[in-house]
């Protein structure tokens, strides 16, 4: 799937366009493994979020990757708040979020630390 089509499918699933900083990060790093994290490519995001039922349990948030150890990396679709969180795939609730970065850009530049 072409990247623009993947972003359109994502916006349709999400219910609104994603914030430009998030779109840029996915375009630049989607599919990459950085540190312990694999960031999802644009054409994987909808399927991964449907699988983990992110929209149901964490409205407004998006799973953008995982740590390969059972935790999802989530951010708000508009990056409001701008923080990056990890949460167990079995407890996809904002109540269980653990902040791992104050902002997506800096978190990626720091090697995607997950604690």
Buried (B, 14 or more C-beta within 10 A) or exposed (E): EEBEEBBBBBBEBBEEBBBEBBBEBBBEBBEBEBEBBBBBBBBBBBEBBEEBEBBEBBEBBBBBBBBEEEBBBBBBBBBEEBBBBBBEBEEBEBEBBEEBBEBBBEBBEEEBBBE
